[in-house]
Amino acid sequence: MVTGAIPHAAASSGSSVVMAGQLAAMAARHRVTLVTFPPASSAEKKALANWRAAGVAIHSAAELMPPSVVQVKRRLERALRDLRSRGPRLEPITGDARTQAVIDRLIETDRFDVIQAESIGVGSFRYPARIPKVLTEQEVGRHGGDGPNSWRTRQPRMWEGFDRVQVFTPQDAERFRSAAPSMASQVRVNPFGIDLPVEADPGQQDPNAVVFVGSFNHEPNVDAAAWLAEDILPRIAAQRPGVKLWLVGEDPPARVARLANESIVVTGRVPDVSPHLRRAAVIVAPVRTGGGMRQKVLHALALGKAVVTTPLGTEGLIGPSAELPLASADEAGAFSAHVARLLAAPVERRALGERARAFVAAHHSWRAHADRLEHIYEEILGR
């Protein structure tokens, strides 16, 4: 398994949390080797140590580099990429020759039945044709380059190197088929799962706290935070004076950092998002752009929290949208009305959260995800 982020169950990045769940599920059934980039924090360093203790073989270029140096290196790399391209930023290790050397050495010295590349960013590495390969597309159309539709040229070229492409939502499968009709038979929908966390204690809630969690090196999260702070929060405050918004996530750009004031906290990187989620009376995900399944939404539901999102934020959740245990709106007035109503109704919040947790337990387990992923492996291995 090759990843563009360290699989880490307590990360603010949804992709890191999803990869952690998938890795744990597959490592319980198979011998897994993980190739990833060096840790940029003590939490990421501890995560790698935990994977080693669980029996996963870990390989990372420059892993001994101090985390503080890795953080600076990543920021410089992202800044350089932003200067070269107007499109969204790729994962930090894309095109990294040292990581490619690690992959090449492992292929020469070990035997692998399957290679799994987690996201388009690491799909660009060279992999041997003789080994069956699966690419996970966490968001079809994410890396747009110079225009809104340029991904339709860039991403299909990457898909050609893989035997199957795993996506999380039917909507992403449709985007895949429309961009690459000749490869339509290669895409598989496999919604990700979650391990049920300890249920949030209502006594820990701040009745005025609204929380949004997301990594801000992902442009849709930047847009969501700005819309939330500038258009939605003032409407909530008009109905619920004293409301406070927490924007939790790594790498907030200037556009997000400037949102901080007496009613808005911008945390930056945190070692663990759980305390912030447990504090929340309402968890929001006002996503208007991008695709893929939203891990932040599934995690909030699993905690037993009241969630307000957009129709885009419900993609990948199993079941009719009218039956999902959350509130949804794609207009600022309706979105803010949902949040204000839930802030004022602790009994309704608790009932909605209980339904949400039961929904996740019934439909989104990692065991079910791993079963479907193994079926994909069996297809490409001819079993």
N, C-alpha and C positions, 0 to 999 in steps of 0.2 A: 504494500500500500504506500503510495506516494502522496503526501499532503502539502498544501501551500500554507497551512497553519498548524500549530501544534494541537493535537486533540486534547481538549482540556474541559472537563465537565463544569468548571466554575467560571469559565470565561464569559466576557460580555459579548464576544462575537458568536453569533448563532452557528456559523459554519464550524467553529472549533468544538462547540458543544455537540453538534450533530455527529461530527467525526469521532468524538470520544465515545458516544453511545454505539455507533456502528462498529468501531474498533473493539470495544469490550465484548460485544455480541459475537463477533467473528473470532476473536482470540480464544473464546471459550470453546470453540469448535474446531479450530484449525491452527496450524503453525503460521504465525504472522510475522513478517518483517516490515518495519515502518521506516521509511525515508522521509525526513522532514527537515526544517531549517532550525538554526540554533535558537535556544530560548532567549527571550528579551526581558524576562522578569524572573524573580525567585519562584513565583507561582508556576510559570511554564517549566522551569527547571525541575521543580518538584513533580510536576505532571509526568515528565519524561522518566524520572526515577521510579514513579509508581508503575508506569507501563513496563519498565524493565523487571520490576519485582513481580509483575503479573505474568511474566514469561514472553513478552513481546521483544523481539530483537530490534534495537533502536540504532539507526545510523543517521548522522547529521554532520554536514560539513561545518567545520569550525565550531563544534559544540562547546569547546573549552573557552571560546571567546567570552569575556565578561558580559552579562546581560545589558549593562549600561552602554557598552560599546555597540552591541547588536541594535539597541534602540536607536542610537544615533545613526548607524549605518542604514537602517530601514528608512528613517526620515529623509536622509539624503537621496536614497534610491527613488523614493516616491516623488520627491521634489524634481529630480531629473526626469522621471517619466512624465510628470505633469507638464514640464517644459516641452517635451517631445510630442505629446499627444493631448488632444482635447477630450479624449474618451476617458471612461472610468479607469481607475487604477487596478492593475493586476496584482496578484499575490507577490510578496517580497522576493520569492526565490525564482520567479520566472526568468529563464535564460541564464541562470547561475551555472557557470562552468564547473565550479567545485561540486555542486550537487549532482550534475551530470556525471562527473567522475565517480562519485559514490555509487550511482546507479550502475554504471558500466562495470565497476569492480564486483558488485554483488552478482550481476548477471553471469560474470565469468567464473565466480567461485562457488555459487550455490545453484540449486535447482528449484525453480518456481513453477507451479501449475498455472497460476493466474497472476496478472499484474492489474492492480486497481489504482487508477489515478483519480484523486479527489479534486475535481474542478478543472476548468479549462486552463487555469494558470499553470498547472503542472502537466497538463496534456501536451505542452509544447516540448517536453523532453524527448529524447530519442529512446525508443523502446524496441527490442528485437521483434521482428515479425513472427518468429516461430512460437512465441508465448502468447496465448489468448489474453485479451485485454478488455477491461471494462473502464469506461470513463463516467464519473458522476458529474452531471451538469446541474449544479445547484440552482442555476438561474439561466435559462436559455435567453440569449439576447442581451446579457449583462454587459459584455465588453464591446461597446459600439464603435470605437475608433473615431473617425472624422464625421460620421453622420448617423442618424437614428436607425438606419437600416443596413449599415455597413457590416454589422455582425452576421448578416445573411451570407456574406462572402467569407469572412474570417473564420467563423466557428465551424461551418461544414467542412472546411479544409482540415481542421483538427479532428473532427469526428471520423473522417475517412481512415484514420490510423487505428481505430478501435473496433472490436467485434460487436460490442453492445454499448449503448449509452443509457445510463440510469438517470431518470428524472424523478422529481418528487410529486409532480402534479399533472393531471390530464391537460391542463392549459399549456404547460411547458412541452408536453408531448405533441400537442397540436402545432405549437410554434416550430418545433423540430421538423415535423413532417412538411410544413409549408415551406421551410427554408431548404430542405433536402429531401424531396419526394423520392429520390432514388434510394435513400437509406431508411425509408419509413419503417421497414421491417426490423431495424436494429434498435429502436428505442423501446424502453420498458419503463412503466410507471411503478414506482416503489416508494410510497409515502414513508417518511422516516418516523421513528418511534421516540419514546422517552421512558426512562426509569422513573416511576412515581417517587417524587421526593416526599419528605415528611410534610404532612399537610400544614399549611400556614396557620399560625395561632391568631385568631381574631383579636386577642388581647394585645398583640404586638403592632396592630395597625395604628397609623396616624390617620384619623378620620378626614384630614384635609390633604393627604398626600396622593398625588398623581405621579406615576412613574413611567418613563419610556426608557427601554434598554436597547442598545444596538451599537455595533461598531461603526464609528464615523469615518472609517476609510471606505465605506460603502455609500455611494452617493444617494440612493433612495432614503437612507436613514438621515442624511443631512437635510434633504428636502422635508422629510416627515417632522424632524425637530423644529425646523423653521416655521412650517405651517402650524404646528402645535403651539409654539410660543407666541407667534405673531397674530394668528387669526382665531385659534380655538380657545386658548387660555383666557384672553380677555372676556370672552362670552361666558366662560364658566365662572370667572370671578364676579361677573355682574349678578349671577344667581347664587354664588357661594363665596362670599368674602372670606379671605383667609386661606384660600386654596394655594397649595405650593406644588410646583412642578420640579421633578428631578429628571435630568437628562443624563443617563448613565452609559458610558461607553468610552472606549479608547480612541485616541487620535482625533479629538474634536478640532475641526478647522476653525479659522477665525470667524467664519459665518456663524458657527455654533457657539464658540466661546463668548462672542459679543452678546449672546442672548441672556447671559447671567445677570440677575438683579435680585432685589429683595424677595421676589416671588419665584425665582427660577435658579436652581442649583445645577451647574455643569460640573460633573465629578471628574472627568477624564478617566484614565485607566484605574480600575479598582481590582484588588486581588480576588474578590468574590462578589458576584452580583446578588447573591441570595439575601443578605440583610436589607438591601434596597427593595427587592421584590416583596419581602415579608412585611416591610413597613407600609407598603402601598395600600390605600383603600381601593383604588382603581388602577389597573395597568392598561396603558394605551399603546396602540400601534397604528398611528395614522398614516400608513404607507399609501402613496399615490402612484409610485412608479416602480419599475422593476418587476421581476417575476419570481418564481420558485415558492417554496413553502416556508412559512415564517416560524423559525424555531422559538422566537421570543413569545409568540402567541401560544404555541403548544405548551411551553414551560409554565407560563402564567396559568393556563387552564389546569395543568397538572397540580399546581400548588393549591388549587381551590380558590382562585382569585376571580373577582369580577373583571371582565376584559371588554374594552371597547376598541374596535378596529374598523377597517374599511372592507368592502367586498374583496379587494385585492389581498388583504391580510388573511382571509379565510381559505385561500387556495390550498388545496392538498388535504384539508380536513375532511374526514370521511363522513358522508351523509348529506342530505339536503340542507341548503343554507338556512331555510326557515326553522330547522330543528337544531341548529348548532347552539350550544349553551354560552352565548356571548351576545353583545350588542354590536351592530354594524351600521355605518353610515359613511357616505362619501362626500358629504357637504358639511362645511364648518358649523353651521347652525344646528343641524341634526346631531352631529358628532358631540358638540358641546352639551346639548340637551341631555343626551344619554349619560354623559359623565356627571353632570350636575345632579341628575335624578338619582344616580347610584350613590353619589357622595352623601346625599340627604336621606338615604334609605338603607340603614345597616342590615335590616332583616332581609330585604331583597338582595343585597350584595351577598349575604351569606348563602341564601338559597341558590343563587346563580352560581356561586363558586362550588357548592356541593354537586350540582349537576355537571359542572365543567370537569371536575376531578373524576367523576364516575364515567363520563364520556371518554376521557383519555384512557382510563384503565381498560375500557371495553374495546377500543378501536385502534390505539396507537402504541402497542408494545414493541420493544426492540426484538423480541422473539419472532413476531410476525414479520418484521422487516428483514431479519436475518434469513428466515425461511424463503422469502421471495428472492433475496439476493443469491442464495445458494442455488435456486432454480435457474437463475441467469447463468451462473457458473456452469451448471450441468448442461445447459444449452450449448455454450461455446466449447465445452470439452467433449461434446458428442455423447453424453451419457444418458 
